[in-house]
Amino acid sequence: MDKKITYKLTVRLFTEEKCFGPGVAMLLHQVQELHSLRAAAASLSMAYSKAWTILKNAERLMNCKLLHSTTGGRNGGGAALTEEAVALLAAYDEFCRELSAYGEQIFEEKFAYFIDKL
C-alpha cells in the first residue's frame, strides 16, 4: 500500500469574526450559475434558511450587499450577484489559486524528504 503525504489549505476571511470562506464562495458560485438562492442552497444540500443566514452574515461583516434578489410571482423570482460580490468572489478565487500554487511549491521544497521517503 502506497502512502502519500499531503496538506490542505483553506482560506477564510475575518473581520471581527469569520465572514467569508469556501462555503460562502460555493454558495455565491451556485447563485451565479442557477440565478436563485433557493436553487443554490438545494444544490449544496443546504436549507434555504441557512443559505440566507450565511449570506446576510457575510454582508453584515463585509459591509457590502452580495445579492440582488426579486421575489416570486408571475415571472418568478431570482437572484444575481452584486458587482461587489462578483469582485469579491473573483479576488477570493484568484487568491486561493495563487496561494495553492505557492503552497504546492513550498510543500515540495520543505517536505521533499518525506514525500520521497513514503
Phi and psi restraints in degrees (value plus and minus 20) as a CYANA .aco file:
   2 ASP   PHI    -101.2   -61.2
   2 ASP   PSI     114.9   154.9
   3 LYS   PHI    -121.7   -81.7
   3 LYS   PSI     132.4   172.4
   4 LYS   PHI    -162.4  -122.4
   4 LYS   PSI     112.5   152.5
   5 ILE   PHI    -113.0   -73.0
   5 ILE   PSI     113.5   153.5
   6 THR   PHI    -156.9  -116.9
   6 THR   PSI     158.0   198.0
   7 TYR   PHI    -165.9  -125.9
   7 TYR   PSI     149.2   189.2
   8 LYS   PHI    -162.6  -122.6
   8 LYS   PSI     107.1   147.1
   9 LEU   PHI    -125.0   -85.0
   9 LEU   PSI     115.3   155.3
  10 THR   PHI    -150.6  -110.6
  10 THR   PSI     109.0   149.0
  11 VAL   PHI    -120.7   -80.7
  11 VAL   PSI     104.8   144.8
  12 ARG   PHI    -149.5  -109.5
  12 ARG   PSI     115.6   155.6
  13 LEU   PHI    -118.8   -78.8
  13 LEU   PSI     123.7   163.7
  14 PHE   PHI    -148.9  -108.9
  14 PHE   PSI     124.7   164.7
  15 THR   PHI    -133.8   -93.8
  15 THR   PSI    -132.3   -92.3
  16 GLU   PHI     -90.2   -50.2
  16 GLU   PSI     -47.7    -7.7
  17 GLU   PHI    -167.8  -127.8
  17 GLU   PSI     156.3   196.3
  18 LYS   PHI     -79.7   -39.7
  18 LYS   PSI     109.1   149.1
  19 CYS   PHI    -145.4  -105.4
  19 CYS   PSI     -38.1     1.9
  20 PHE   PHI    -177.1  -137.1
  20 PHE   PSI     115.4   155.4
  21 GLY   PHI    -183.4  -143.4
  21 GLY   PSI    -182.1  -142.1
  22 PRO   PHI     -78.8   -38.8
  22 PRO   PSI     -57.2   -17.2
  23 GLY   PHI     -85.3   -45.3
  23 GLY   PSI     -66.7   -26.7
  24 VAL   PHI     -84.8   -44.8
  24 VAL   PSI     -61.0   -21.0
  25 ALA   PHI     -81.8   -41.8
  25 ALA   PSI     -65.3   -25.3
  26 MET   PHI     -81.5   -41.5
  26 MET   PSI     -62.3   -22.3
  27 LEU   PHI     -82.2   -42.2
  27 LEU   PSI     -65.3   -25.3
  28 LEU   PHI     -84.7   -44.7
  28 LEU   PSI     -59.6   -19.6
  29 HIS   PHI     -80.5   -40.5
  29 HIS   PSI     -61.2   -21.2
  30 GLN   PHI     -88.5   -48.5
  30 GLN   PSI     -58.2   -18.2
  31 VAL   PHI     -82.8   -42.8
  31 VAL   PSI     -61.8   -21.8
  32 GLN   PHI     -79.0   -39.0
  32 GLN   PSI     -60.1   -20.1
  33 GLU   PHI     -99.5   -59.5
  33 GLU   PSI     -61.1   -21.1
  34 LEU   PHI    -120.0   -80.0
  34 LEU   PSI     -32.3     7.7
  35 HIS   PHI      40.2    80.2
  35 HIS   PSI      12.2    52.2
  36 SER   PHI    -179.9  -139.9
  36 SER   PSI     109.7   149.7
  37 LEU   PHI     -87.8   -47.8
  37 LEU   PSI     -59.7   -19.7
  38 ARG   PHI     -82.1   -42.1
  38 ARG   PSI     -65.9   -25.9
  39 ALA   PHI     -86.6   -46.6
  39 ALA   PSI     -58.4   -18.4
  40 ALA   PHI     -82.1   -42.1
  40 ALA   PSI     -66.1   -26.1
  41 ALA   PHI     -80.9   -40.9
  41 ALA   PSI     -66.2   -26.2
  42 ALA   PHI     -81.0   -41.0
  42 ALA   PSI     -59.7   -19.7
  43 SER   PHI     -85.7   -45.7
  43 SER   PSI     -41.3    -1.3
  44 LEU   PHI    -122.8   -82.8
  44 LEU   PSI      -8.7    31.3
  45 SER   PHI      34.9    74.9
  45 SER   PSI      24.0    64.0
  46 MET   PHI    -141.1  -101.1
  46 MET   PSI     121.5   161.5
  47 ALA   PHI     -85.0   -45.0
  47 ALA   PSI     122.8   162.8
  48 TYR   PHI     -77.0   -37.0
  48 TYR   PSI     -61.9   -21.9
  49 SER   PHI     -82.4   -42.4
  49 SER   PSI     -56.4   -16.4
  50 LYS   PHI     -88.1   -48.1
  50 LYS   PSI     -63.2   -23.2
  51 ALA   PHI     -80.9   -40.9
  51 ALA   PSI     -63.8   -23.8
  52 TRP   PHI     -81.6   -41.6
  52 TRP   PSI     -65.0   -25.0
  53 THR   PHI     -83.4   -43.4
  53 THR   PSI     -63.7   -23.7
  54 ILE   PHI     -78.7   -38.7
  54 ILE   PSI     -67.0   -27.0
  55 LEU   PHI     -88.4   -48.4
  55 LEU   PSI     -61.0   -21.0
  56 LYS   PHI     -83.6   -43.6
  56 LYS   PSI     -59.9   -19.9
  57 ASN   PHI     -85.0   -45.0
  57 ASN   PSI     -63.0   -23.0
  58 ALA   PHI     -82.7   -42.7
  58 ALA   PSI     -62.9   -22.9
  59 GLU   PHI     -81.0   -41.0
  59 GLU   PSI     -63.9   -23.9
  60 ARG   PHI     -83.6   -43.6
  60 ARG   PSI     -66.9   -26.9
  61 LEU   PHI     -94.9   -54.9
  61 LEU   PSI     -52.3   -12.3
  62 MET   PHI    -107.0   -67.0
  62 MET   PSI     -29.1    10.9
  63 ASN   PHI      37.6    77.6
  63 ASN   PSI      22.9    62.9
  64 CYS   PHI    -175.2  -135.2
  64 CYS   PSI     130.4   170.4
  65 LYS   PHI    -101.0   -61.0
  65 LYS   PSI     114.5   154.5
  66 LEU   PHI    -124.7   -84.7
  66 LEU   PSI     -46.5    -6.5
  67 LEU   PHI    -148.2  -108.2
  67 LEU   PSI     121.6   161.6
  68 HIS   PHI    -121.8   -81.8
  68 HIS   PSI     107.6   147.6
  69 SER   PHI    -154.0  -114.0
  69 SER   PSI     130.7   170.7
  70 THR   PHI    -143.3  -103.3
  70 THR   PSI     124.2   164.2
  71 THR   PHI     -99.3   -59.3
  71 THR   PSI     143.6   183.6
  72 GLY   PHI     -84.3   -44.3
  72 GLY   PSI    -189.9  -149.9
  73 GLY   PHI     120.7   160.7
  73 GLY   PSI    -173.8  -133.8
  74 ARG   PHI     -75.2   -35.2
  74 ARG   PSI     -65.5   -25.5
  75 ASN   PHI    -115.9   -75.9
  75 ASN   PSI     -15.6    24.4
  76 GLY   PHI      57.8    97.8
  76 GLY   PSI     146.1   186.1
  77 GLY   PHI    -117.8   -77.8
  77 GLY   PSI    -191.1  -151.1
  78 GLY   PHI     156.0   196.0
  78 GLY   PSI     155.1   195.1
  79 ALA   PHI    -165.7  -125.7
  79 ALA   PSI     128.2   168.2
  80 ALA   PHI    -162.2  -122.2
  80 ALA   PSI     130.9   170.9
  81 LEU   PHI     -92.8   -52.8
  81 LEU   PSI     123.9   163.9
  82 THR   PHI     -94.0   -54.0
  82 THR   PSI     147.5   187.5
  83 GLU   PHI     -79.4   -39.4
  83 GLU   PSI     -60.1   -20.1
  84 GLU   PHI     -83.5   -43.5
  84 GLU   PSI     -59.3   -19.3
  85 ALA   PHI     -86.5   -46.5
  85 ALA   PSI     -60.7   -20.7
  86 VAL   PHI     -81.5   -41.5
  86 VAL   PSI     -64.7   -24.7
  87 ALA   PHI     -86.1   -46.1
  87 ALA   PSI     -62.9   -22.9
  88 LEU   PHI     -83.3   -43.3
  88 LEU   PSI     -65.4   -25.4
  89 LEU   PHI     -84.6   -44.6
  89 LEU   PSI     -61.2   -21.2
  90 ALA   PHI     -84.1   -44.1
  90 ALA   PSI     -63.8   -23.8
  91 ALA   PHI     -84.3   -44.3
  91 ALA   PSI     -62.7   -22.7
  92 TYR   PHI     -82.1   -42.1
  92 TYR   PSI     -68.5   -28.5
  93 ASP   PHI     -81.5   -41.5
  93 ASP   PSI     -63.7   -23.7
  94 GLU   PHI     -86.5   -46.5
  94 GLU   PSI     -62.7   -22.7
  95 PHE   PHI     -79.0   -39.0
  95 PHE   PSI     -65.5   -25.5
  96 CYS   PHI     -82.3   -42.3
  96 CYS   PSI     -62.6   -22.6
  97 ARG   PHI     -83.1   -43.1
  97 ARG   PSI     -66.7   -26.7
  98 GLU   PHI     -86.4   -46.4
  98 GLU   PSI     -61.9   -21.9
  99 LEU   PHI     -84.3   -44.3
  99 LEU   PSI     -60.0   -20.0
 100 SER   PHI     -83.3   -43.3
 100 SER   PSI     -64.1   -24.1
 101 ALA   PHI     -83.8   -43.8
 101 ALA   PSI     -64.2   -24.2
 102 TYR   PHI     -87.8   -47.8
 102 TYR   PSI     -60.2   -20.2
 103 GLY   PHI     -80.7   -40.7
 103 GLY   PSI     -60.5   -20.5
 104 GLU   PHI     -82.6   -42.6
 104 GLU   PSI     -62.2   -22.2
 105 GLN   PHI     -82.5   -42.5
 105 GLN   PSI     -68.2   -28.2
 106 ILE   PHI     -86.8   -46.8
 106 ILE   PSI     -61.2   -21.2
 107 PHE   PHI     -77.6   -37.6
 107 PHE   PSI     -68.9   -28.9
 108 GLU   PHI     -83.2   -43.2
 108 GLU   PSI     -56.2   -16.2
 109 GLU   PHI     -90.0   -50.0
 109 GLU   PSI     -67.6   -27.6
 110 LYS   PHI     -98.9   -58.9
 110 LYS   PSI     -48.7    -8.7
 111 PHE   PHI    -135.0   -95.0
 111 PHE   PSI      -1.1    38.9
 112 ALA   PHI     -73.9   -33.9
 112 ALA   PSI     -63.9   -23.9
 113 TYR   PHI     -78.1   -38.1
 113 TYR   PSI     -64.5   -24.5
 114 PHE   PHI     -95.7   -55.7
 114 PHE   PSI     -53.4   -13.4
 115 ILE   PHI     -83.4   -43.4
 115 ILE   PSI     -65.8   -25.8
 116 ASP   PHI     -91.0   -51.0
 116 ASP   PSI     -53.0   -13.0
 117 LYS   PHI     -90.5   -50.5
 117 LYS   PSI     -54.8   -14.8
